[in-house]
Structures are given as structure tokens and as C-alpha cells.
Amino acid sequence: MEPSSPTDLPARPAADGPPALSVIIPVHNRPEEIAECVAAVRRAAAGVASEILVVDDGSTDATPAVLHGLGVETVHLPQRAGPAVARNAGAARARAAILLFVDSDVLLHADAIARLLERFATHADVAAWFGSYDAAPRAPGLVSQYRNLLHHYTHQHAAPEASTFWAGCGAVRREAFEAVGGFDEGDFAVAIEDIELGTRLRAAGHRIRVDPAIQGTHLKRWTLASMIETDVRRRAIPWARLILARGDLPDDLNVSRRQRLCVAATGVALLSALGAPWSGAAGATALASLALALGLNLDWLRFLARERGLGFALGAVPLQLLHHLYSGASFAYVWLERALGARRRPD
């Protein structure tokens, strides 16, 4: 019977010595992408004492056969358990002191692993590093390009000292990873397990840094529906719950002060616009708030214009405003959920 959790994994036979790096890739039903992902990791790891561990998270298609053909070491989970369990299973099997987590739809750049190892070697006090998607996502279309470029831009402009972690292309020292208990396999197992891990690493006194030069190409195709569903159900709502539960609102990445002000300005613009037919003041407030939201996004829109042209940047404006609206609505929903729950609890 295949192992279903890290504790079920058999001991690994001793080798000549541990590798410098263990690359852990969880995958579920991605036969074409996993082949490209592994090939990219192998190119990036050329000349490095490393190992690649793919965790097949209960795939039901051709993925297991593809992995067998690739000749890559694989841990098979008998049924889908989610990325947190899969990554923990890979970490339990890994032998290196540095664990690099890569998503199966990410193609590491050829210099990514060398850059990571150099960062760990020269910053002994940093427990984890993560990078960024590049500015060349493969999937065509306004929504796919917008969503992947937004992630790229956010990480490229992030503060070097991070308060969270990203497992799409992120590495952590095994000692720190094990000290905090690895990825959460409960509430955050299939949503923001990497963000939650980062909060525990920071709470334990470990440093996490972003290096925008460590990059990979994202292969994911987005639709408007999948973007909203992912951003709301798998990102904004669980992240808001984590923030409110721990009482710590970081000034970082998607929840920076600037992003919060963008969300507030967009929300005020919408609410004011609803009252504009009956109030000139409401109409003026709507226009002023919209101008503020666009002004705060001006650098991002300029980036899009440089990368994809003015027409693309203008087409992305409604998507950006929508992104702010559902992000703010998600936080408000969680805040209300928490407030009502507190009122219902007995003293």
C-alpha cells in the first residue's frame, strides 16, 4: 500500500552523502505540465548535488505513467490529500538541509537553483527564500496574462523582508521547517498553506526574504470564473481568517497599506456611484475615489502598458477594480462572520 502521510513513509537507504538541495514537486492530474516542470528543474540543477522528489497527490489520469517514464523519484499518495500533505510527504522523504518547493505548473529558470543556493550560503541568518513568476506567462488571453502578471508585479515590488512564504518557487532550511511543524494539514491544507507556514516561521523568529531574480514561468490558464473563485475562496477568505485569528495585519505583498487603500477607494467609489442618481455629492465622491484608486494603480498600469501595450493596460483596468472589490468584500465577510460568531458565543 502506498504511503498516505509523511509518517507512513519508509526509511530511505543511506547514500554517499546528503544532497545540497531537495526539490519537492506536488502534482495532481497534470501529465504534460509535470514533464516540463521536471525537465526545467533538471536543467536548473545541472552540476548541483540535488534530488528531485515528485509527490503524486492521488492523480487519476496519465500522470503516474508520465512520472514513471521520466524516471523521477515519486511518492504516490493513494487519494488526493491536498498540497500541504503532499509537500510534507516529500519533505519527510527528502535528505537535504534545504527544501525547495516548486509547483508542477512552474518552469524554473535555468539560474534559479544556483541563485537560491548562493542566497542561503551568503545569508546564514535567513531561514527561507522565495522568488517570483516571470513576465512571460504562457497562457494567452487578457485574464490569464493579467492574473499571472499581477503575481509577477507584486513579488517584483515586494519588500525584501517578507512576512509570508510562497511555495510556488520557495525554499526553506529543513531545520526551521521541521521546528515549526511543516505545512498545516488542517484548515489551510488546500488554500494558503504556504502563507500560513510563513506566519509561523516569522512568529518563531525566523527570517524570510524575497529575491525577485529567482524566477519561473507560470503555465496556468485562467478564466474570469476561475480567477474569482481562486482569489476569493482559496486566497482572500482564508487569508482574512488567518489575519483576524492572529491579530497581525502585515504590510506586505497583497495586503500592503497601499493595496488596502486601493481596496478602500474602490469600495467607496462603488457605494458612492450607487447613490449618485440622487446626490451630486455622492457622484463627486465616486469620481474622486475612482481617481484615487486608479492613481494608486498607475505604476502597475504603466508596467502593463510597457509589457503588453496600452490597449492591454486599459483592458486590465476593470479586472483590477473587480479584484479590489472582491478582495475587500471577502475581508468584510470574514470580519462580519467573526463578529457575529463572537456575539453568539456564551460568556
C-alpha positions in Angstrom: 0.0 0.0 0.0 1.3 3.4 -0.9 2.0 5.9 1.9 -0.8 8.3 2.7 1.1 10.6 5.1 4.6 11.6 6.0 4.6 9.2 9.0 3.9 6.2 6.7 7.0 6.8 4.6 9.7 4.1 4.8 13.2 5.0 5.9 15.4 5.9 2.9 18.6 3.9 2.4 21.8 5.6 3.2 23.7 7.1 0.2 27.2 8.5 -0.2 26.0 11.7 1.4 23.1 14.0 1.5 22.5 16.3 -1.4 22.7 20.1 -1.1 19.1 20.6 -2.2 15.9 18.6 -2.3 13.4 19.7 -4.9 9.8 18.8 -3.9 7.0 19.0 -6.5 3.4 18.1 -5.6 1.3 17.2 -8.6 -2.3 16.2 -9.3 -3.5 15.3 -12.8 -1.0 17.4 -14.8 0.8 14.9 -17.1 2.0 17.4 -19.7 3.0 20.2 -17.2 4.8 17.9 -14.8 7.1 16.6 -17.6 8.0 20.2 -18.5 8.4 21.1 -14.8 10.8 18.2 -14.1 12.8 19.0 -17.2 13.2 22.6 -16.2 14.3 21.6 -12.6 16.9 19.2 -14.1 18.3 22.0 -16.2 18.4 24.3 -13.3 20.0 21.7 -11.1 22.7 20.7 -13.5 26.0 20.5 -11.7 24.3 20.7 -8.3 24.2 17.8 -5.8 20.5 17.6 -5.7 17.5 15.3 -5.7 14.0 15.7 -7.2 11.0 14.2 -5.4 7.6 14.3 -7.0 4.6 13.7 -4.8 1.7 12.3 -6.9 -1.3 13.6 -5.0 -3.8 10.9 -6.0 -3.7 11.5 -9.7 -6.4 9.7 -11.7 -5.1 10.3 -15.2 -1.9 9.7 -17.1 0.3 11.5 -14.5 1.6 8.3 -12.8 2.6 6.8 -16.1 4.4 10.0 -17.2 6.3 10.1 -13.9 7.4 6.5 -14.4 8.6 7.4 -17.9 10.6 10.4 -16.5 12.4 8.1 -14.1 12.0 10.6 -11.3 11.7 9.5 -7.7 8.0 9.6 -6.8 5.9 9.3 -3.7 2.4 8.2 -4.6 -0.5 9.1 -2.3 -3.5 6.8 -2.7 -6.0 9.6 -2.8 -5.9 13.3 -3.1 -4.9 15.0 0.1 -4.0 18.5 -0.9 -0.8 20.4 -1.4 0.1 20.7 2.2 0.0 16.9 2.8 1.8 16.3 -0.5 4.6 18.7 0.3 5.0 17.4 3.8 5.2 13.9 2.4 8.0 15.0 0.1 9.8 16.8 2.9 9.7 13.6 5.0 11.4 11.7 2.2 13.9 14.4 1.4 17.6 14.2 2.6 18.9 17.7 2.0 19.2 20.5 4.5 17.5 22.9 2.1 14.0 22.1 0.8 12.9 23.7 -2.5 9.2 23.6 -3.2 8.1 24.1 -6.8 4.6 23.9 -8.2 4.0 21.5 -11.0 2.9 24.3 -13.4 6.1 26.3 -12.9 9.2 26.1 -15.1 12.2 27.2 -13.1 14.6 29.5 -14.9 18.0 27.9 -15.6 19.7 30.0 -12.9 17.0 29.7 -10.2 18.7 27.0 -8.2 22.1 28.5 -8.3 20.7 31.8 -7.1 18.9 30.1 -4.3 21.9 28.2 -3.1 24.0 31.3 -3.2 21.5 33.3 -1.2 21.4 30.6 1.5 25.2 30.4 1.6 25.7 34.1 2.0 22.8 34.7 4.4 23.1 32.2 7.2 20.5 34.0 9.3 17.7 33.7 6.7 15.5 30.6 7.0 13.6 30.9 3.8 13.7 32.5 0.3 11.2 32.7 -2.4 11.1 34.2 -5.8 8.6 35.3 -8.5 6.8 34.3 -11.7 8.5 35.9 -14.7 6.8 38.4 -17.0 6.3 35.8 -19.8 3.3 33.6 -18.7 2.5 31.1 -21.4 -1.3 31.1 -21.4 -2.8 33.7 -23.8 -5.8 35.9 -23.2 -6.5 39.0 -21.2 -7.4 37.3 -17.9 -4.6 34.7 -17.9 -2.0 37.3 -18.8 -3.4 39.8 -16.3 -3.6 37.4 -13.4 -0.1 36.0 -13.9 1.5 39.4 -14.5 -0.2 40.7 -11.3 1.6 38.0 -9.3 4.9 38.8 -11.0 4.5 42.5 -10.4 3.5 42.0 -6.7 6.6 39.9 -5.9 8.9 42.1 -8.0 7.9 45.1 -5.9 7.7 43.4 -2.5 9.8 44.4 0.4 12.9 42.2 0.7 11.9 41.1 4.2 8.8 39.0 3.8 6.1 38.1 6.4 4.8 35.1 4.4 6.2 32.3 2.3 5.4 31.2 -1.3 5.7 27.5 -2.2 5.4 28.0 -6.0 9.1 28.6 -6.0 10.3 28.9 -2.5 13.0 27.2 -0.3 13.4 26.8 3.4 16.0 25.3 5.7 14.9 21.9 6.8 15.7 22.7 10.5 13.4 25.7 10.5 10.7 23.8 8.5 10.7 20.9 10.9 10.9 23.2 14.0 7.5 24.8 13.2 5.9 21.5 12.2 5.9 21.9 8.4 2.8 22.8 6.4 -0.5 22.9 8.2 -2.6 19.9 7.2 -5.8 21.2 8.8 -7.7 24.4 8.0 -5.1 25.7 5.5 -4.2 22.4 3.8 -5.6 23.3 0.4 -5.7 27.1 0.4 -3.0 29.3 1.9 -0.8 26.6 3.4 2.4 28.4 2.3 1.3 31.8 3.7 0.3 30.2 7.0 3.7 28.5 7.1 5.4 31.8 6.7 3.5 33.4 9.6 4.6 30.6 11.9 8.2 30.8 10.7 8.2 34.6 11.4 6.5 34.1 14.8 9.3 31.6 15.7 11.8 34.3 14.9 13.0 33.1 11.5 13.7 35.5 8.6 12.1 35.1 5.2 13.3 37.1 2.2 12.1 37.7 -1.4 14.6 37.6 -4.3 12.8 38.8 -7.4 15.6 37.5 -9.6 14.7 33.9 -8.7 12.0 33.2 -11.3 9.9 30.6 -13.1 7.4 30.7 -15.9 3.8 30.0 -14.9 1.8 27.7 -17.2 -1.6 28.1 -15.7 -4.5 29.2 -17.8 -7.1 31.5 -16.0 -10.7 32.2 -16.8 -12.6 35.1 -15.2 -14.6 32.5 -13.2 -11.5 30.5 -12.0 -9.7 33.8 -11.1 -12.6 35.0 -8.9 -13.2 31.6 -7.3 -9.5 31.1 -6.5 -8.9 34.6 -5.3 -12.0 34.6 -3.0 -12.4 31.1 -1.8 -8.8 29.9 -1.7 -7.0 33.2 -1.0 -8.8 36.2 0.3 -11.2 34.4 2.7 -8.8 32.0 4.3 -6.1 34.8 4.5 -8.5 37.2 6.1 -9.4 34.4 8.7 -5.7 33.9 9.4 -5.1 37.6 9.8 -8.0 38.1 12.2 -7.3 35.0 14.1 -3.7 36.0 14.8 -4.3 39.7 15.1 -1.5 40.6 12.7 -2.1 42.6 9.5 1.3 42.6 7.6 2.3 45.5 5.4 3.4 43.1 2.7 2.5 41.8 -0.8 -1.3 41.7 -1.5 -2.1 43.2 2.0 0.3 46.1 2.0 -1.0 49.5 3.1 -1.1 50.7 -0.5 -3.2 47.7 -1.5 -5.6 48.2 1.4 -6.0 51.9 0.4 -6.7 50.8 -3.2 -9.4 48.4 -2.0 -11.0 51.0 0.2 -11.0 53.6 -2.5 -12.6 51.2 -5.0 -15.3 50.2 -2.5 -16.1 53.8 -1.7 -16.3 54.6 -5.4 -18.8 51.8 -6.0 -21.0 52.6 -3.0 -21.0 56.3 -3.9 -21.8 55.6 -7.5 -25.0 53.7 -6.3 -26.1 57.0 -4.7 -25.1 59.3 -7.5 -28.5 59.4 -9.2 -29.9 61.0 -6.1 -26.9 63.0 -4.8 -24.4 65.2 -6.6 -22.1 64.8 -3.6 -22.2 61.0 -4.0 -21.3 61.3 -7.7 -18.4 63.6 -6.9 -17.2 61.2 -4.2 -17.4 58.3 -6.6 -15.3 60.1 -9.2 -12.8 61.2 -6.7 -12.5 57.7 -5.2 -12.2 56.1 -8.6 -9.4 58.6 -9.5 -7.6 57.8 -6.3 -7.9 54.0 -6.9 -6.5 54.5 -10.5 -3.8 56.8 -9.3 -2.6 54.2 -6.7 -2.5 51.6 -9.5 -0.8 53.9 -12.0 2.6 52.3 -11.7 1.1 48.8 -12.2 -0.9 50.1 -15.3 2.3 51.6 -16.7 4.0 48.3 -16.2 1.3 46.5 -18.2 1.5 49.1 -20.9 5.2 48.6 -21.3 4.9 44.8 -21.3 1.7 44.3 -23.3 0.7 47.7 -24.8 -1.7 50.5 -23.9 -4.8 48.5 -25.1 -4.0 45.7 -22.8 -3.4 48.0 -19.8 -6.8 49.7 -20.4 -8.5 46.3 -20.7 -7.0 45.3 -17.4 -8.5 48.3 -15.5 -11.9 46.7 -15.0 -10.2 43.4 -13.9 -8.1 45.4 -11.4 -11.1 47.2 -10.0 -13.0 43.9 -9.7 -10.0 42.4 -7.9 -10.1 45.2 -5.4 -13.9 44.9 -4.9 -14.0 41.1 -4.2 -10.9 41.3 -2.1 -12.5 43.9 0.1 -15.8 42.1 0.2 -14.1 38.9 1.2 -12.4 40.6 4.2 -15.7 42.3 5.2 -17.5 38.9 5.0 -14.9 37.3 7.3 -14.9 40.3 9.7 -18.7 40.1 9.9 -18.6 36.3 10.3 -16.2 36.6 13.2 -18.2 39.4 14.8 -21.4 37.5 14.6 -19.7 34.4 15.9 -18.4 36.3 18.9 -21.8 37.7 19.7 -23.4 34.2 19.6 -20.8 32.6 21.9 -21.9 32.4 25.6 -20.0 34.3 28.2 
